[in-house]
Amino acid sequence: MKILVDSSVWIDYFKQGERSAKLDQFIEQNLICINDLILTELVPSLRLKRQEPVIELLQKVANIPLSVSWHRIIDYQVTFLQKGLNQIGIPDLIIFDQAVQCDLALYTLDKHFFLMNEHIPIKLV
């Protein structure tokens, strides 16, 4: 099973944080993937810091194409709002939907995904 690595994990990893320690193992096992949304969250800051080698490495990670179903995003949003989760952004909903639709595990440090998982289960690392 592929593991979609969220930007929160990459940011911690680049800072050599301890919360992303599993990422090296997943990289070695060739389990990780990314999408263009996550790259879009990461690359601008990396460019400003002149981290071109890091950008090149990220662009070599298996990229899962996004296919956004706005109807599903709306349904998720309604469900989460009914459950009192009103601070979930559209990018997180798109990433959540991709994990569900592509049967990916999601490696994240973002609390929103753990809250969403309480109402619509996904595989979290």
TIPAFI-76393 format. One record per atom (N, C-alpha, C, O): x, y, z. Coordinates in steps of 0.001 Angstrom, whole numbers, plus 524288, in hexadecimal, padded with zeros to 5 digits. Atoms other than C-alpha are relative to their C-alpha. Layout:
BEGIN
XYZ...
//
This chain:
BEGIN
803497FB658000080000800008000080377804DB80000807518052C802DD7FD2E7FB0C8003E804D680D907FC7F7FE5280383804847F9EA803388066B800F77FC597FBBC805CD81807806EA80089805837FDE3804BE8071A7FC2F7FFFF7FA8F8019F80210825E18034C8023B8033D8047C800158034C808C97FD4D7FD087FBEC80B4D82EC280ACE7FE52805B67FFB37FF658086B7FBE08020F7FAAE7FFAD804F383B8880EDC80468803EE800E38089B80291802CC7FC0F7FBE17FF6580C448487180EEF801BF800AC805AB8063A802238069C7FE887FF6B7FA7E80C12848AD81DE1804847FC588016B807EB7FDC3804837FBC6803C57FF04814D683C9E81E0C80507801DB7FD5F80935801C17FFBF7FB607FE23802CD81E0F8420A813AA802868049A802D18074E804DC803437FDE27FB667FD4581F8484ED981B18802ED7FE51804DE8073E80030805DD7FD58801FE7FB50822CD847AB827B0805077FD267FE848090B7FDB8801187FB8180300801D182C0A83EC5820398047C803A07FE65808FD802A47FFC27FBFA7FC4E801B38335984A3A81A0F80276802D5804A0806FD80471804647FDFD7FD887FB3B834D885020827A1802A47FC018038A804497FD43807E17FDBD804617FD1F83A22842EF82C267FD217FF17805247FF757FE0F809388034B800DC7FB6E82ED284199835767FF687FA3680124800557F6E67FDC7800938056A7FE4882C228354783CFE7FABA7FDAC7FE827FA257F8E77FE538053F801FE8011181DCA8344A8395E7FF9D7FD787FA9E7FBDB7FAAA7F98B800128024580544821298307082B54803F47FB957FF6A805947FA537FB117FBD0803E78000082AD3825CE82F0E7FEE47FB447FC8E8028B7F8D97FA928015C8049A8031F8237881B1F827C0800F4800D57FA29801207FD117F72C7FFAB7FEE9805958255E821F681AB4804A87FD567FD77804237FB477F9267FB658029C8023C8332381CA7818707FED07FA427FED4800417F8417FAB4801628058D800B882DFD80ECC81A227FC5B7FF627FB4C7FD167FBD97F81F803B3800578045C822C38113C8109C802A88012F7FACE8014F7FEE27F6CE7FD0F7FEC3804C082C2581741806B8803287FB427FE51803267F9D47F9BA7FCCF8049B801268353280B75807987FCAF7FB8B7FDD47FE807F88F7FA878038580426801C082997802658057B7FD00801827FB057F9D07FE7B7F912802837FE0C804BF8252180A887F9C07FA0A7FFFC8007E7F7457FE537FCEE8059B7FFFC7FEFA817AB80C657FFB37FD80805577FF547F8B6805BC7FF3C8023B7FAC47FFBA8160C81B127FED57FE308020E7FABC80013800787F69B801CB7FD2A8049680EB58238A7F5487FE788057F801B67FE27806B88065A801397FA817FF1D80B09831BF7F3FE7FC138018D7FBD27FAE77FE6D7F85B8034B7FE018043A801C9839FF7EBD680175805AC7FEEC8048A80806801C57FE9B7FAA88017F8025F8472C7E51D7FE3880409803FE800AA8082680480801C87FC637FBF67FAA984DBE7EFF280410800688046080560804B2806197FC088000C7FBE3804A2849B07FA2D804FF802937FE11807768058B800EF7FB6D7FD5F8024080FB984DC57F1227FF37805E77FFDA802D6808DF800F48012C7FA708003B8091985AEA7EF6A8005C8028B8055F801A880728805C87FF697FDF27FAB5808EE85C957FE24805BC800758018F80725803E2804A07FA85800457FE5D81776859567FF3F803CB803247FC9D8073E805C87FEAC7FC077FE028039981EA085E347F32B800FA805E48006B80587807728004C7FECC7FA627FFCC81CDF86D117F444803D68017580457807858046A803717FC727FEDA7FBAA8236886DA180192805707FDCE7FEF58095C80051800257FAE9802598014182E24864697FD0E802DF8032F7FBDC807A4803BF7FC187FD8A7FCA7804038309A86D017F12780243804EA802658069E806828011F7FE1C7FB3E7FD74831C1879117F995804ED7FEF6803328084580260803BD7FB63801837FCF383BB4871D0801EB804467FDB07FC94808447FBD87FE867FC3F801FB803D3842D886DA57F581801657FA42800FA805F47F8BC800E47FF64805937FEE7840D985F447F87D7FEB57FCBC7FB2C7FBA87F9077FB7C80120802B9804EA840B985AA47EA57800FD7FA1C8004C7FDD77F7227FE377FF4C805B87FFAF846A484D337ED737FB7C7FD42802D87F9F97F8EE801648046B802487FD2583B9584AAD7F72A7FB317FFE27FC7C7F84D7FC0B7FC6E8046A7FFCC803A38318384EF07ED1A8007A7FBA57FBFE7FCA37F8FE7FAD27FF248041D803E783778845B87E31B7FEDB7FAA1802497FC887F7507FFB18011C805087FD79836DB83A757ECC97FA217FF38800C57F8167FAF97FFCF805A7800737FF38828A483D517F0117FD357FED87FADE7F9587FBFC7FAC780285800D38050A8254683D8A7E1AB800FE7FA847FDDD7FE857F8EF7FA0D7FF018056A8018D82ACF82FC37E05D7FCA17FC17803027FC667F77D8019F803788035F7FCF78215F82A537EA817FB417FEBE7FC997F9678020F7F9A58049F8018D802FC81612822BB7E48D7FBA2803F3800DC7FA0D804F880548804037FBEE7FFC680BC982CF07E15D7FAC67FD9E7FE5C7FA287FBBF7F9F9805378021E801067FDA38288D7E24A7FC9F8046D7FDC97FBCD80862800658032C7FBD78025A7F5248307A7D8F77FB1F8012F8033F7F8947FDAD80555804B17FE567FD387EA608384B7DF557FB517FFD57FC597FB9D801757F7D5804F57FFE0802BD7DC79836477DAF77FC0E801E7804047FA1B7FEE080734803497FDA87FBF27D41D83F807E2D77FA417FF4F7FEA27F879800DB7FA71805AB80067800707C5E183C117E4A37FDB88040E803BE7FD7F803478087B802047FBC47FCAE7BFED848A07E96C7FB1F7FE49802EC7FA12800428072E8049D801FE7FD427B3718414C7ECE7801997FD25805017FF267FDD9809157FE1C802BB7FB4C7BB04838827F65080231803ED803EA80142803778089C7FDC67FC0B7FC837C25A844457FBC77FB98802C9802E97FBF4803AC8079F8047C7FD797FD837B55A84AF07FE5F7FD8B7FC5D804057FC417FE0F8085580240803CC7FC547AFFA83E88804B6803587FF81804E78014C7FF6B809407FC858003E7FB727BBFC83D7780D757FF5E804E5803557FEF18049F8081D800607FB107FD287BAEB84BC6810FE7FAFD80033803317FB10801D6807B7805008000E7FD367AC8B84A43814AA800547FC5E804B97FEC47FDD2809087FF74803BE7FBB27AF7283E2F81CE0803408024D8046D801B880215808FA7FC8A7FDF27FBF37BAA7844BF823F97FDA8804C3802BD7FE4E8056280777802907FB827FD8B7B30E85156826477FBC57FE2E803CA7FB25800698080180405802277FC887A7E28494882C05802687FDE0805047FFEC7FDEC809227FD488022F7FB787B1D88431B83535803028042D8030A805A5802F6806E07FD6E7FBBF7FD317B708850708395C805848012F7FE30808458043D800AE7FAC17FEF2802167C37185055831327FF80804407FBDB7FE538031E7F756800DE7FBBB8039F7C2F685DB882AF780503802D97FE61804BD807087FC067FB087FD85801607D15F860E58292B803237FCC97FC12807EC7FD367FBE37FD468035E803B17D49F8572881E7480010802A27FAAA7FBF8803C67F86B7FF6D7FD5F804F97D9F685D5C812287FF2B7FC607FB647FF8A7F79B7FBDA800E6802F3804CE7D71B8592480451804C77FCAC7FE898040F7F8317FCF27FB898035F801487E5358546B802088001D7FAF98033B801487F6C88012D80010804BA7FCC27E40D84B1680D8B7FBA37FC4F7FE507FC507F78D7FE6F8044C8034E801D87D6FA84637808758017D7FD387FAF1800107F8B27FA297FE508026C804E47DCFC843AA7FB1A803DF7FB938011D803817F7637FEC87FC33804117FE8E7E85483C18801307FD307FB67802937FE547F6E08016C80318804077FD6D7DEC6834A8809CC7FD1C7FCB77FBEA7FD2B7F7EA7FC27802E8802BA8040D7D67C8313D7FDF48038D7FC897FCB5802157F82C7FB517FC6C803318031B7E24182C807F650801887FB0C802F8801CA7F6D3800AE7FEA4804997FCE07E62482374801707FB8C7FC067FFF27FC717F7537FF778048F80386800147D85C81DE3801CB7FF737FD757FAA67FF1D7F8AD7FA428012D801F88053D7D68A81C847F31F8044E7FC8F7FDBB803337F8F57FABF7FB9D8030B802257E41C8171C7F019801D77FBC5803BD805BB7F924802B37FEA0803E17FC0E7E48D80E527FC25805AD800A2801C2808B57FCE7801CC7FAC07FEC37FE227F0CE814F6801337FFE8800B4805E37FC14802A0808137FF517FE7E7FA907F5938159F80F0C801F0805A17FFEA804BA8072E7FC517FE587FA897FFB87F7BC823BC8131E80396800B5804AF802177FFB5809257FC397FED37FBE3803D88275B81AD07FFC3805E0800D78015B808E87FD77800CB7FA7F7FED3800D88344B8214A8011080111805BA800D07FD95809087FF897FE237FA9F8038D83C1582D757FBBE804038011C7FB748062980567804137FC097FFB67F7F68450B82B037FB547FDE0802FF7F90E7F9E88018580446801CC7FC9F7ED9E843C6835947FAC37FFBB7FD2D7F75F7FCAF7FEB3804FD80020802CD7E2A98468D82BD27FEC77FA997FDD37FA4C7F8DB7FDF1800E980531802467E48A83952825627FE717FC108042B7FB4C7F892803258016B803917FBCE7E3BC832568326C7FA5F80102801CB7F78C7FD5E8032C805697FEB47FEA97D71E83999835857FC3C7FE0B7FBD57F81B7FBEB7FD1880357801EA804417D16A8366E8281E7FF7C7FA148003C7FB4C7F7EE7FF437FFEA805B47FFBE7D54882830829E97FC2B7FDDF8040B7FA6E7F96980398803C6801C27FC0F7CC5E82762835C57FA887FF647FDAE7F74A7FC8E7FFD28053F800058024C7C09E8296A82CC77FFBA7FD237FACB7FBBA7FACF7F97C7FF8E802FA804E77C509823C281FB7805577FD6B800338094D7FFFA7FF417FB008029B7FF2D7CF8981983821F7803617FFB57FB098017F7FE6C7F6CD7FBFD800D9804037DBE381996819A9804A57FD7D802BA804D57FD33807867FB4A802677FDC87E8EB812E381B8D803E78045B8012D805D2806F47FD9D7FC387FC067FE607F1C081BFD8234B804EE7FD7C80213804BD7F96A804A17FAFF801CE7FDD98002081A1E8266680159803AF804608056780311806E2
//
